[in-house]
Amino acid sequence: MSLSTFATSRRTVLRAAGAGAVALGLAGCKSAVDEKRDQAAPAGSGGAPKRGGTLQIGSISDLTPALLFTQNSLTALHRLVFNTLTGYDPKTLQPQPQLATSWQVAPDGTSVTFQLREGVKFHSGRPFTADDVVWAIQNLKDPKRSAQLRATAAVVSDVSVKSPTELTLRLAHPVSNLFDLFEFMVIADKESVEDAVAGKRIVGTGPFALKSWTPGAGLSFTRNPDYFVPDRPYFDGVEVRIIPQADALLVALRSKQVQLAIGLSGRDVQPVKDDGQFSIRQFDHGSGAVYVGANVSVKPLDDKRVRQAVSFAVNRDRILQQALGGYGLASSTPWPKSSPAYSDATAKRYAYDPARAKALLAEAGAGELSLPLAHLALPSYTVAAQMVQFDLQQVGVKTTLEPLDAAKFQTQLINQTMPALWVGGHGFAQVHPSTLAVSAYPFNEAKNTSKFSDPQYTEIVQKAWNQADADSAAAKAAYQDLSEVLLDRQFVIDLVVLANLYASTSNLQGVTQNLYADTVLDDAYLA
C-alpha cells in the first residue's frame, strides 16, 4: 500500500458511508510468498466456500480477561466474539459498515449521527440497540478498563438516542482519529461485562460465541446461528489451543493438528515458507513495531543524548533479518509505509552508527553503564533483546536481560514500573498518527511508560489530534512534527515495523485481519 491511499479527503469518507452490504472480510496486503502459496493451493480451493467443520487454531498468547477492552487481550478473540460500529478497509483506510450502516459527521467535526443495523442480537438473545453503543463509550472511559483509546472516548461529551437504531454523539472538540475509536470499541454485552473481565462469560454479537475458556490450555467457540451477515460464518466452531513455545506451535502446524498458527515470527516460519502444504499470509499495513523503551527517570537515561546513543548503537537491519526473518521494515519511526506520517528520511534517521553512539555517550558524560533490559518473553522479542544487548555492549553499555511473561509485561507497561530499558512491541501506528500519541502506553503524552513529559511534545500531539480535517495541510504538517519530536526525544526507540504473519495449512481460505490485528474469520473455510 502507498501514501496515495490517503489522497481522498478523509472528511468526505467519514461523512457518508455506503449503506450496502457489510464489508466484514477485510483484506490485507499479500506477500509474494502468500501469492505463491495461493497458486499452489489444492484443486478445488478456488471453488465455492465449504460450510461446516471446526477450525483448529494454535496461539502463542492466552486470553487476559482483565485486558478485554484493550488491544492486548487475545487477537484470536475480539472479532470472533464481538463486532464494532465500523471497520477500516486496510487498502483504502476508509471506514466501512459493521454494526452501523451509515453515518453523518457535522461539517465542524463536533458531532456524528449513526444509523444502526436492525435485527442484531447478542449471543444471549438480547437485541442490540443504541443504548449498547452509549454503554460501550462509557465503558472505555472507565480507567479500570485500561483502554488505550480512553482519551478519544472521553471527547464524547454528550449522547442523544433518537431511537433504538439512531443516535448522535457530540464531541467536546473535533478529533482526527474518531473512526479509529469506532473500529477499536468492541460492543460487548453490558449485562455480563463483569463476568467477561473475570473470564467467566464473554458475550458479543460476533460470528462465534465463546463456550469455554481453560486458562493456559485453550478456548472453544461455537457458530452464532443468528449472526447478522447471511450465511456466515462457514465454520461450525473454532478451537484455540494455547501453545506458548514457537517451536511447539510450528510442530502442531506441520503435523496438521492446527490449521492456523497465530504469533509466529518471520524467523519461526522459515521451515515451512517454501512448503506448498502451508501458506504464509503477510499483512503489511503495520500491525505493530518492535522497540526499545527508556525509563527517563533512571539516570543517565534522563539525558536524550544517551537515548539517542542507544538508538544509533542498535543494528535494526540485523534484527529484521535474524530475529524476524526479513518480514517487516527496519525503521527509526513507528509508521508503516501506508501512514501519512511516514517518510524514508525519518525512517532512516538512526542508521547503525556505533561510533556516533560512543561520541554521544562521551558528550553526555556517561561512562561504562550497567542497566537492566527487560523484554517480552516471546521468541522473536527474546532474540531481538539479545541482539540489542550485544549491540549496546559494543559501545560500552552492559545490560542484564530480564524476561517478563505477557501479563506481567503489560501490567508493568500500564503501571509505569518498567526498569531502565525494555524491548517490547507496540501498536496503533497503523491507524491515525495521533492515535499512537494519545493511546499507546509507551507514547501517551499524558502518561506514558517512560515517565516522559515535555510541553513541546504535548503541544505537537494535541495539534495533530485536534483536527477536523485529517487531510489538511495543517494536519499533515503536524504529523511530520510528531515524527520529528519522537526522533529527537527518543524515549521510545523504534527498531522494526512488523509485518503481521499468519501461518496456515494451504487449504485454509478467507482468513483476514483488521487494522488492530484482530483475526477475522467471517469468510474463512477449509477448501
TORDOMAR-53004 format. One record per residue (C-alpha): x, y, z; residue number from 1; residue in three letters. Coordinates in pm, 1 decimal, always signed. Layout:
X/Y/Z/NUM/ALA .
...
//
This chain:
+0.0/+0.0/+0.0/1/MET .
+117.4/+354.3/-64.7/2/SER .
+62.9/+703.5/+61.9/3/LEU .
-191.4/+750.3/-214.1/4/SER .
-443.8/+559.0/-5.8/5/THR .
-477.4/+877.2/+196.8/6/PHE .
-532.8/+1106.7/-101.6/7/ALA .
-912.2/+1106.4/-80.1/8/THR .
-1045.1/+1359.2/+168.9/9/SER .
-1098.1/+1176.2/+496.6/10/ARG .
-1380.4/+1412.5/+591.9/11/ARG .
-1566.7/+1311.0/+278.2/12/THR .
-1515.9/+948.2/+371.7/13/VAL .
-1639.6/+997.9/+726.0/14/LEU .
-1947.5/+1198.9/+636.6/15/ARG .
-2110.9/+936.7/+422.3/16/ALA .
-2065.6/+561.8/+415.4/17/ALA .
-2239.1/+336.6/+170.7/18/GLY .
-2539.0/+162.2/+319.7/19/ALA .
-2480.6/-150.2/+116.9/20/GLY .
-2361.6/-493.8/+224.6/21/ALA .
-2137.3/-522.1/+530.5/22/VAL .
-1769.2/-531.0/+441.0/23/ALA .
-1654.1/-762.9/+717.6/24/LEU .
-1399.5/-968.7/+527.7/25/GLY .
-1126.6/-705.9/+548.0/26/LEU .
-844.4/-788.5/+311.0/27/ALA .
-479.5/-727.8/+398.2/28/GLY .
-177.3/-680.6/+174.5/29/CYS .
-34.1/-1008.2/+47.2/30/LYS .
+329.9/-1100.3/+22.7/31/SER .
+484.6/-1272.7/-276.6/32/ALA .
+514.1/-1583.4/-60.3/33/VAL .
+139.7/-1584.9/+4.8/34/ASP .
+62.1/-1537.1/-364.7/35/GLU .
+284.5/-1832.5/-447.5/36/LYS .
+107.8/-2042.6/-184.2/37/ARG .
-229.0/-1948.2/-334.7/38/ASP .
-112.6/-2069.1/-675.3/39/GLN .
-4.6/-2396.8/-516.5/40/ALA .
-332.9/-2444.0/-329.4/41/ALA .
-510.6/-2776.4/-371.9/42/PRO .
-751.7/-2833.5/-655.6/43/ALA .
-1096.2/-2706.8/-570.7/44/GLY .
-974.3/-2434.3/-334.6/45/SER .
-1092.9/-2166.7/-575.5/46/GLY .
-1448.5/-2302.9/-581.6/47/GLY .
-1744.0/-2219.3/-363.4/48/ALA .
-1667.3/-2190.8/+8.2/49/PRO .
-1734.8/-2508.0/+204.2/50/LYS .
-1954.5/-2497.8/+510.3/51/ARG .
-1901.3/-2688.5/+833.3/52/GLY .
-1619.2/-2826.5/+1038.6/53/GLY .
-1419.3/-2684.5/+1326.3/54/THR .
-1115.3/-2466.6/+1271.3/55/LEU .
-818.5/-2555.5/+1489.5/56/GLN .
-602.9/-2254.6/+1584.4/57/ILE .
-275.5/-2251.2/+1774.3/58/GLY .
-190.1/-1929.6/+1957.8/59/SER .
+124.6/-1833.8/+2143.2/60/ILE .
-70.6/-1591.5/+2365.9/61/SER .
-355.1/-1671.6/+2603.9/62/ASP .
-659.7/-1464.8/+2690.2/63/LEU .
-613.2/-1198.7/+2959.2/64/THR .
-971.2/-1118.3/+3066.8/65/PRO .
-877.8/-809.5/+3268.3/66/ALA .
-743.4/-656.9/+2944.5/67/LEU .
-1052.0/-744.9/+2739.5/68/LEU .
-1110.0/-384.7/+2633.5/69/PHE .
-750.9/-321.6/+2525.4/70/THR .
-566.9/-424.1/+2211.4/71/GLN .
-369.2/-675.0/+2415.6/72/ASN .
-629.5/-928.6/+2521.9/73/SER .
-603.4/-1201.3/+2255.3/74/LEU .
-608.8/-1130.3/+1882.8/75/THR .
-798.6/-1452.2/+1814.9/76/ALA .
-1088.5/-1338.4/+2032.4/77/LEU .
-1208.9/-985.7/+1956.3/78/HIS .
-1351.4/-1028.5/+1607.4/79/ARG .
-1476.0/-1379.4/+1675.2/80/LEU .
-1698.6/-1276.7/+1964.7/81/VAL .
-1751.9/-905.8/+1901.0/82/PHE .
-1835.9/-653.6/+1632.4/83/ASN .
-1758.8/-283.7/+1616.0/84/THR .
-1954.0/+10.2/+1476.3/85/LEU .
-1728.1/+44.9/+1173.6/86/THR .
-1418.4/-119.8/+1031.6/87/GLY .
-1148.7/+20.5/+802.8/88/TYR .
-1076.7/-122.5/+462.6/89/ASP .
-699.4/-175.6/+506.6/90/PRO .
-632.2/-93.5/+141.8/91/LYS .
-804.7/+245.7/+142.8/92/THR .
-838.1/+323.5/+515.8/93/LEU .
-1198.6/+417.9/+451.9/94/GLN .
-1440.6/+312.7/+729.0/95/PRO .
-1693.2/+50.2/+626.4/96/GLN .
-2024.0/-52.0/+789.1/97/PRO .
-2040.6/-309.8/+1063.3/98/GLN .
-2298.8/-255.6/+1337.1/99/LEU .
-2351.1/+92.5/+1195.3/100/ALA .
-2494.7/+102.3/+843.2/101/THR .
-2431.4/+472.3/+775.2/102/SER .
-2321.9/+791.7/+948.7/103/TRP .
-2308.2/+1167.7/+908.4/104/GLN .
-2028.5/+1382.6/+1054.0/105/VAL .
-2102.6/+1752.0/+1113.8/106/ALA .
-1900.1/+1997.8/+899.6/107/PRO .
-1713.8/+2125.2/+1207.1/108/ASP .
-1634.6/+1771.2/+1321.9/109/GLY .
-1809.1/+1807.8/+1659.7/110/THR .
-2087.3/+1551.5/+1615.3/111/SER .
-2162.2/+1229.5/+1433.0/112/VAL .
-2501.9/+1063.3/+1381.1/113/THR .
-2519.3/+686.8/+1333.2/114/PHE .
-2786.0/+466.0/+1178.8/115/GLN .
-2755.2/+120.5/+1334.2/116/LEU .
-2825.6/-220.5/+1191.1/117/ARG .
-3165.8/-367.0/+1275.6/118/GLU .
-3223.6/-720.8/+1398.1/119/GLY .
-2878.7/-773.7/+1557.2/120/VAL .
-2875.5/-990.7/+1869.0/121/LYS .
-2620.0/-1060.4/+2138.7/122/PHE .
-2531.3/-1425.5/+2194.3/123/HIS .
-2762.9/-1412.5/+2496.0/124/SER .
-3056.6/-1334.6/+2263.8/125/GLY .
-3093.1/-973.4/+2379.4/126/ARG .
-3139.2/-720.7/+2094.5/127/PRO .
-2856.3/-477.9/+2019.0/128/PHE .
-2969.6/-114.0/+2039.5/129/THR .
-2829.8/+238.6/+2052.5/130/ALA .
-2813.7/+211.0/+2431.9/131/ASP .
-2539.9/-51.2/+2390.7/132/ASP .
-2329.9/+199.1/+2197.5/133/VAL .
-2377.1/+455.8/+2474.5/134/VAL .
-2267.3/+197.8/+2729.3/135/TRP .
-1964.4/+93.1/+2520.0/136/ALA .
-1838.4/+451.7/+2512.4/137/ILE .
-1884.3/+492.5/+2887.5/138/GLN .
-1710.3/+159.8/+2941.6/139/ASN .
-1397.3/+276.4/+2756.6/140/LEU .
-1395.4/+597.1/+2960.5/141/LYS .
-1366.2/+393.0/+3281.2/142/ASP .
-998.8/+397.6/+3393.5/143/PRO .
-1020.3/+43.7/+3528.3/144/LYS .
-1061.3/-88.5/+3171.0/145/ARG .
-712.6/+42.5/+3078.7/146/SER .
-840.7/+104.2/+2725.2/147/ALA .
-575.6/+265.4/+2506.6/148/GLN .
-831.9/+487.2/+2328.5/149/LEU .
-983.5/+615.6/+2653.0/150/ARG .
-876.2/+973.9/+2575.5/151/ALA .
-1062.6/+967.1/+2244.6/152/THR .
-1371.4/+812.5/+2404.7/153/ALA .
-1361.3/+1087.3/+2668.1/154/ALA .
-1403.3/+1350.9/+2394.9/155/VAL .
-1762.1/+1226.2/+2350.9/156/VAL .
-1930.5/+1478.0/+2579.1/157/SER .
-2296.9/+1404.6/+2514.1/158/ASP .
-2512.2/+1138.5/+2350.0/159/VAL .
-2863.8/+1173.6/+2212.8/160/SER .
-3053.4/+849.7/+2146.4/161/VAL .
-3329.9/+915.3/+1894.6/162/LYS .
-3445.6/+555.6/+1851.9/163/SER .
-3309.9/+203.3/+1907.1/164/PRO .
-3130.0/+237.2/+1572.4/165/THR .
-3024.7/+603.7/+1568.4/166/GLU .
-2805.1/+811.9/+1795.5/167/LEU .
-2592.3/+1125.7/+1781.4/168/THR .
-2257.9/+1164.4/+1957.4/169/LEU .
-2143.0/+1518.0/+2038.7/170/ARG .
-1774.0/+1588.4/+2087.3/171/LEU .
-1602.7/+1838.5/+2314.8/172/ALA .
-1374.4/+1919.4/+2020.1/173/HIS .
-1301.6/+1767.6/+1679.0/174/PRO .
-1054.5/+1478.5/+1670.8/175/VAL .
-872.4/+1342.9/+1370.4/176/SER .
-889.2/+980.2/+1488.4/177/ASN .
-1262.3/+948.6/+1557.4/178/LEU .
-1312.6/+638.3/+1344.5/179/PHE .
-1007.3/+474.2/+1497.4/180/ASP .
-1219.7/+469.3/+1811.9/181/LEU .
-1516.5/+309.7/+1638.7/182/PHE .
-1306.5/+24.6/+1499.2/183/GLU .
-1135.2/-25.5/+1835.6/184/PHE .
-1451.5/-15.1/+2050.2/185/MET .
-1591.4/-369.1/+2066.7/186/VAL .
-1961.3/-384.7/+2151.5/187/ILE .
-1989.2/-618.6/+2448.4/188/ALA .
-2298.6/-717.5/+2643.5/189/ASP .
-2333.4/-465.6/+2925.9/190/LYS .
-2534.5/-712.5/+3134.9/191/GLU .
-2245.6/-958.4/+3164.0/192/SER .
-1940.6/-732.1/+3147.0/193/VAL .
-1816.4/-807.6/+3498.3/194/GLU .
-1829.4/-1177.5/+3419.6/195/ASP .
-1640.6/-1103.5/+3099.3/196/ALA .
-1344.9/-927.1/+3262.7/197/VAL .
-1329.8/-1214.4/+3511.9/198/ALA .
-1312.6/-1465.1/+3225.8/199/GLY .
-1640.7/-1633.7/+3319.5/200/LYS .
-1875.0/-1536.0/+3035.4/201/ARG .
-1793.7/-1319.8/+2733.7/202/ILE .
-2092.5/-1215.6/+2522.4/203/VAL .
-2096.6/-1017.8/+2198.8/204/GLY .
-2276.3/-1005.3/+1863.9/205/THR .
-1997.9/-1163.7/+1658.1/206/GLY .
-1986.5/-1469.7/+1431.9/207/PRO .
-1888.0/-1705.6/+1713.0/208/PHE .
-1994.5/-1742.4/+2075.4/209/ALA .
-1744.1/-1837.9/+2343.8/210/LEU .
-1836.2/-2173.8/+2500.1/211/LYS .
-1546.7/-2216.5/+2739.3/212/SER .
-1201.2/-2098.5/+2837.5/213/TRP .
-944.1/-2307.4/+3022.7/214/THR .
-655.7/-2078.1/+3127.8/215/PRO .
-328.0/-2191.3/+2980.7/216/GLY .
-496.9/-2456.7/+2767.5/217/ALA .
-745.5/-2311.0/+2522.1/218/GLY .
-1078.0/-2161.3/+2421.2/219/LEU .
-1378.3/-2313.0/+2248.9/220/SER .
-1621.7/-2123.9/+2024.3/221/PHE .
-1943.8/-2223.1/+1852.1/222/THR .
-2110.8/-2074.1/+1545.7/223/ARG .
-2358.8/-1793.5/+1609.9/224/ASN .
-2676.2/-1907.5/+1424.8/225/PRO .
-2824.4/-1556.2/+1449.6/226/ASP .
-2527.2/-1370.8/+1303.6/227/TYR .
-2649.6/-1072.6/+1104.3/228/PHE .
-2435.8/-1149.1/+798.3/229/VAL .
-2635.3/-1400.3/+588.4/230/PRO .
-2483.3/-1749.8/+568.3/231/ASP .
-2184.9/-1659.7/+783.9/232/ARG .
-1969.0/-1787.0/+934.6/233/PRO .
-1885.7/-2104.5/+743.1/234/TYR .
-1726.5/-2294.3/+1032.1/235/PHE .
-1943.8/-2467.8/+1291.5/236/ASP .
-1689.8/-2385.8/+1558.1/237/GLY .
-1338.0/-2276.1/+1643.1/238/VAL .
-1095.6/-2430.6/+1891.1/239/GLU .
-796.8/-2224.1/+2007.1/240/VAL .
-508.7/-2413.4/+2165.9/241/ARG .
-260.5/-2212.7/+2371.0/242/ILE .
+90.7/-2320.2/+2267.7/243/ILE .
+335.7/-2066.4/+2415.4/244/PRO .
+652.8/-2213.5/+2259.9/245/GLN .
+711.0/-2119.6/+1896.3/246/ALA .
+879.7/-2449.0/+1807.9/247/ASP .
+589.8/-2647.5/+1956.3/248/ALA .
+337.6/-2431.4/+1770.7/249/LEU .
+523.2/-2492.0/+1444.0/250/LEU .
+522.3/-2868.6/+1511.5/251/VAL .
+145.7/-2853.8/+1567.9/252/ALA .
+102.0/-2676.0/+1234.7/253/LEU .
+329.8/-2910.8/+1040.7/254/ARG .
+150.4/-3213.2/+1181.3/255/SER .
-185.7/-3050.3/+1087.3/256/LYS .
-304.8/-3054.4/+1449.6/257/GLN .
-382.7/-2687.0/+1390.1/258/VAL .
-472.3/-2524.1/+1061.2/259/GLN .
-379.8/-2169.4/+1166.9/260/LEU .
-85.2/-2055.6/+1380.7/261/ALA .
-100.9/-1708.3/+1538.4/262/ILE .
+200.7/-1539.5/+1696.2/263/GLY .
+488.0/-1688.3/+1496.3/264/LEU .
+758.4/-1451.6/+1373.6/265/SER .
+920.7/-1449.6/+1033.1/266/GLY .
+1214.3/-1634.7/+1185.4/267/ARG .
+984.0/-1903.9/+1322.0/268/ASP .
+812.3/-1976.7/+987.8/269/VAL .
+1129.3/-2029.7/+783.8/270/GLN .
+1095.6/-2413.1/+790.8/271/PRO .
+755.9/-2402.1/+613.6/272/VAL .
+777.1/-2094.9/+390.1/273/LYS .
+873.2/-2299.6/+82.1/274/ASP .
+647.5/-2596.2/+157.8/275/ASP .
+339.1/-2599.3/-66.6/276/GLY .
+132.7/-2759.9/+210.3/277/GLN .
+141.0/-2431.2/+401.7/278/PHE .
+68.4/-2065.4/+341.7/279/SER .
+233.7/-1758.7/+493.3/280/ILE .
-0.5/-1460.8/+492.1/281/ARG .
+170.5/-1125.8/+538.4/282/GLN .
-24.8/-813.8/+636.2/283/PHE .
+181.8/-508.4/+551.1/284/ASP .
-40.3/-237.2/+695.9/285/HIS .
+173.7/-248.4/+1008.8/286/GLY .
+24.2/-436.5/+1299.9/287/SER .
+285.1/-302.8/+1540.1/288/GLY .
+654.2/-247.0/+1594.8/289/ALA .
+946.8/-380.7/+1795.8/290/VAL .
+1104.1/-107.5/+2006.3/291/TYR .
+1335.0/-27.6/+2295.5/292/VAL .
+1172.3/+174.6/+2571.4/293/GLY .
+1373.6/+401.1/+2802.1/294/ALA .
+1271.5/+496.7/+3155.1/295/ASN .
+1375.0/+862.4/+3168.8/296/VAL .
+1352.4/+867.0/+3548.8/297/SER .
+1663.6/+644.8/+3557.4/298/VAL .
+1994.0/+828.0/+3514.0/299/LYS .
+2161.4/+877.1/+3273.1/300/PRO .
+1861.1/+799.2/+3052.2/301/LEU .
+1715.5/+1135.4/+3154.0/302/ASP .
+1963.8/+1280.5/+2902.4/303/ASP .
+1829.0/+1248.9/+2548.3/304/LYS .
+2184.0/+1212.7/+2413.5/305/ARG .
+2214.0/+879.5/+2596.3/306/VAL .
+1882.9/+764.2/+2448.5/307/ARG .
+1997.3/+877.1/+2103.9/308/GLN .
+2319.4/+682.6/+2158.3/309/ALA .
+2117.0/+367.6/+2224.8/310/VAL .
+1929.9/+430.1/+1900.9/311/SER .
+2248.1/+468.0/+1693.8/312/PHE .
+2402.1/+161.2/+1862.3/313/ALA .
+2132.6/-86.5/+1753.5/314/VAL .
+2161.6/-259.4/+1417.8/315/ASN .
+1799.3/-255.7/+1301.4/316/ARG .
+1862.7/-438.7/+974.4/317/ASP .
+2025.8/-729.0/+1158.5/318/ARG .
+1728.0/-756.6/+1394.3/319/ILE .
+1490.1/-752.2/+1097.1/320/LEU .
+1675.4/-1031.8/+920.4/321/GLN .
+1783.6/-1253.9/+1208.1/322/GLN .
+1506.7/-1207.8/+1464.7/323/ALA .
+1215.4/-1156.9/+1225.0/324/LEU .
+1316.5/-1349.5/+916.1/325/GLY .
+1313.8/-1040.2/+696.5/326/GLY .
+941.0/-973.3/+738.8/327/TYR .
+888.8/-607.7/+823.2/328/GLY .
+1056.9/-269.4/+782.9/329/LEU .
+1370.2/-155.8/+969.2/330/ALA .
+1279.5/+196.1/+1078.0/331/SER .
+1358.8/+466.6/+1331.3/332/SER .
+992.9/+572.1/+1332.2/333/THR .
+681.6/+370.4/+1421.8/334/PRO .
+494.0/+429.1/+1095.8/335/TRP .
+422.7/+171.0/+824.7/336/PRO .
+460.5/+297.9/+468.6/337/LYS .
+81.4/+335.7/+442.6/338/SER .
+80.5/+606.4/+711.7/339/SER .
+62.5/+977.7/+622.0/340/PRO .
+336.4/+1029.5/+881.3/341/ALA .
+583.4/+800.9/+702.7/342/TYR .
+888.0/+926.9/+512.7/343/SER .
+1203.0/+749.6/+400.4/344/ASP .
+1417.3/+1021.9/+557.4/345/ALA .
+1274.7/+985.7/+907.0/346/THR .
+1266.4/+606.1/+884.3/347/ALA .
+1641.4/+605.2/+820.5/348/LYS .
+1732.7/+880.4/+1067.8/349/ARG .
+1913.9/+648.5/+1312.4/350/TYR .
+2121.4/+436.1/+1077.7/351/ALA .
+2352.3/+190.3/+1255.2/352/TYR .
+2649.0/+400.2/+1373.1/353/ASP .
+2839.9/+268.9/+1679.9/354/PRO .
+3098.4/+547.4/+1653.6/355/ALA .
+2826.7/+811.3/+1674.0/356/ARG .
+2675.2/+626.3/+1971.2/357/ALA .
+3008.7/+631.1/+2157.2/358/LYS .
+3055.3/+1001.0/+2083.3/359/ALA .
+2710.7/+1088.0/+2221.5/360/LEU .
+2773.4/+885.0/+2537.0/361/LEU .
+3103.0/+1066.2/+2587.8/362/ALA .
+2939.0/+1403.6/+2524.8/363/GLU .
+2676.7/+1321.3/+2788.2/364/ALA .
+2944.3/+1218.0/+3035.9/365/GLY .
+2807.9/+864.1/+3051.8/366/ALA .
+3092.4/+625.0/+3114.8/367/GLY .
+3066.4/+249.4/+3142.8/368/GLU .
+2697.5/+178.7/+3207.0/369/LEU .
+2524.7/-124.9/+3350.2/370/SER .
+2147.7/-128.6/+3308.2/371/LEU .
+1863.7/-381.7/+3330.5/372/PRO .
+1697.9/-471.3/+2998.2/373/LEU .
+1353.4/-628.1/+3034.2/374/ALA .
+1187.4/-797.3/+2740.6/375/HIS .
+867.3/-969.2/+2642.5/376/LEU .
+935.3/-1341.4/+2687.5/377/ALA .
+821.8/-1445.0/+2339.6/378/LEU .
+1069.3/-1593.4/+2092.4/379/PRO .
+1114.9/-1305.2/+1848.4/380/SER .
+1133.0/-1045.5/+2126.5/381/TYR .
+1381.6/-1256.8/+2320.2/382/THR .
+1609.4/-1280.5/+2016.0/383/VAL .
+1569.2/-907.5/+1949.7/384/ALA .
+1658.1/-829.2/+2312.0/385/ALA .
+1968.4/-1046.4/+2289.4/386/GLN .
+2075.7/-855.9/+1977.5/387/MET .
+2013.7/-520.9/+2146.4/388/VAL .
+2220.0/-642.7/+2442.5/389/GLN .
+2508.1/-738.4/+2210.4/390/PHE .
+2497.7/-407.0/+2020.5/391/ASP .
+2490.9/-198.9/+2338.1/392/LEU .
+2784.0/-390.1/+2480.9/393/GLN .
+2990.6/-285.6/+2176.0/394/GLN .
+2950.9/+81.2/+2274.5/395/VAL .
+3018.3/+28.5/+2645.3/396/GLY .
+2665.7/-24.2/+2776.9/397/VAL .
+2626.5/-351.0/+2965.5/398/LYS .
+2275.8/-484.6/+3018.4/399/THR .
+2116.7/-764.9/+3216.4/400/THR .
+1824.2/-937.9/+3045.6/401/LEU .
+1500.1/-968.0/+3244.2/402/GLU .
+1232.1/-1180.1/+3068.7/403/PRO .
+868.3/-1094.7/+3150.7/404/LEU .
+564.6/-1301.9/+3055.1/405/ASP .
+294.8/-1123.7/+2854.6/406/ALA .
+67.2/-1049.1/+3151.1/407/ALA .
+348.0/-908.2/+3368.4/408/LYS .
+493.5/-712.0/+3078.5/409/PHE .
+158.1/-548.4/+3009.4/410/GLN .
+97.8/-473.7/+3376.3/411/THR .
+434.4/-302.8/+3410.7/412/GLN .
+372.2/-101.4/+3093.9/413/LEU .
+43.5/+29.1/+3229.2/414/ILE .
+174.5/+90.8/+3582.0/415/ASN .
+496.5/+264.6/+3469.7/416/GLN .
+712.8/+10.6/+3653.7/417/THR .
+949.3/-89.0/+3373.5/418/MET .
+1323.9/-87.4/+3452.3/419/PRO .
+1577.5/+134.1/+3276.4/420/ALA .
+1536.8/-29.9/+2934.7/421/LEU .
+1299.0/-280.9/+2781.8/422/TRP .
+1228.7/-446.8/+2447.5/423/VAL .
+866.9/-499.9/+2350.3/424/GLY .
+607.8/-432.9/+2087.0/425/GLY .
+357.5/-151.9/+2040.3/426/HIS .
+61.8/-97.4/+1811.4/427/GLY .
-151.0/+197.0/+1693.0/428/PHE .
+88.8/+340.2/+1433.2/429/ALA .
-114.7/+165.9/+1161.8/430/GLN .
-420.3/+385.2/+1217.8/431/VAL .
-433.9/+764.1/+1250.4/432/HIS .
-96.0/+912.3/+1361.1/433/PRO .
-242.5/+1095.2/+1660.5/434/SER .
-388.4/+771.7/+1800.0/435/THR .
-37.3/+647.6/+1874.6/436/LEU .
+45.7/+952.8/+2083.6/437/ALA .
-279.4/+973.1/+2280.5/438/VAL .
-344.4/+599.9/+2317.9/439/SER .
-42.5/+366.5/+2312.4/440/ALA .
+104.4/+312.9/+2660.2/441/TYR .
+466.3/+377.3/+2553.1/442/PRO .
+380.6/+706.7/+2373.8/443/PHE .
+83.9/+857.0/+2560.3/444/ASN .
+161.1/+1225.1/+2607.4/445/GLU .
-47.6/+1244.0/+2926.0/446/ALA .
+102.6/+937.5/+3096.4/447/LYS .
+348.2/+700.7/+2933.7/448/ASN .
+557.9/+405.7/+3045.9/449/THR .
+883.7/+602.0/+3011.8/450/SER .
+760.9/+871.4/+3255.2/451/LYS .
+848.1/+1120.4/+2982.3/452/PHE .
+684.6/+1462.3/+2989.9/453/SER .
+759.6/+1759.8/+2769.9/454/ASP .
+549.8/+2069.7/+2687.3/455/PRO .
+656.1/+2071.1/+2323.6/456/GLN .
+561.2/+1705.6/+2279.9/457/TYR .
+221.2/+1773.1/+2435.8/458/THR .
+164.6/+2073.3/+2208.9/459/GLU .
+251.8/+1879.6/+1894.5/460/ILE .
+39.1/+1579.1/+1991.3/461/VAL .
-261.7/+1796.8/+2068.6/462/GLN .
-221.3/+1980.4/+1738.5/463/LYS .
-217.5/+1653.6/+1544.7/464/ALA .
-517.6/+1523.6/+1740.1/465/TRP .
-740.1/+1832.4/+1735.0/466/ASN .
-800.3/+1839.4/+1361.2/467/GLN .
-1143.6/+1839.1/+1198.6/468/ALA .
-989.8/+1769.1/+857.1/469/ASP .
-728.3/+1495.9/+886.2/470/ALA .
-610.8/+1555.9/+528.3/471/ASP .
-548.0/+1928.7/+559.7/472/SER .
-203.9/+2080.8/+513.2/473/ALA .
-201.5/+2174.4/+881.8/474/ALA .
-276.3/+1816.6/+985.3/475/ALA .
-6.4/+1672.4/+761.3/476/LYS .
+245.4/+1923.7/+893.7/477/ALA .
+151.4/+1820.1/+1248.1/478/ALA .
+218.9/+1454.4/+1164.1/479/TYR .
+568.4/+1543.2/+1047.8/480/GLN .
+625.1/+1749.8/+1362.1/481/ASP .
+516.5/+1445.5/+1564.1/482/LEU .
+776.6/+1230.1/+1388.5/483/SER .
+1047.6/+1488.7/+1448.6/484/GLU .
+982.6/+1525.9/+1821.3/485/VAL .
+975.5/+1147.4/+1867.1/486/LEU .
+1304.7/+1116.6/+1681.3/487/LEU .
+1464.7/+1390.7/+1887.7/488/ASP .
+1345.9/+1277.5/+2231.1/489/ARG .
+1388.3/+900.1/+2171.5/490/GLN .
+1209.2/+786.1/+2486.2/491/PHE .
+1067.1/+524.2/+2252.3/492/VAL .
+1335.8/+385.1/+2022.0/493/ILE .
+1162.0/+214.6/+1730.8/494/ASP .
+1350.3/-67.4/+1559.7/495/LEU .
+1126.8/-259.9/+1317.4/496/VAL .
+772.4/-203.7/+1190.9/497/VAL .
+622.6/-551.9/+1192.7/498/LEU .
+451.0/-725.1/+905.5/499/ALA .
+199.9/-941.7/+1087.3/500/ASN .
+214.2/-1306.0/+980.6/501/LEU .
-32.2/-1591.5/+980.2/502/TYR .
+99.0/-1939.3/+906.4/503/ALA .
-167.3/-2187.6/+798.5/504/SER .
-232.1/-2501.2/+603.9/505/THR .
-271.7/-2409.9/+236.5/506/SER .
-634.5/-2524.1/+225.0/507/ASN .
-745.5/-2260.0/+475.6/508/LEU .
-907.5/-1977.5/+283.2/509/GLN .
-1060.7/-1639.9/+368.1/510/GLY .
-871.3/-1556.4/+689.3/511/VAL .
-807.3/-1182.3/+725.0/512/THR .
-742.3/-930.3/+999.7/513/GLN .
-846.7/-576.0/+1077.4/514/ASN .
-614.0/-282.2/+1137.9/515/LEU .
-590.0/-366.6/+1508.6/516/TYR .
-456.3/-712.2/+1412.6/517/ALA .
-772.5/-891.1/+1525.9/518/ASP .
-829.9/-1220.0/+1343.4/519/THR .
-1139.1/-1209.0/+1118.3/520/VAL .
-1294.9/-1547.1/+1035.7/521/LEU .
-1631.8/-1440.1/+893.6/522/ASP .
-1540.7/-1568.5/+545.9/523/ASP .
-1291.8/-1840.4/+643.8/524/ALA .
-1332.2/-2203.5/+537.4/525/TYR .
-1130.2/-2516.5/+461.8/526/LEU .
-1113.4/-2594.8/+89.1/527/ALA .
//
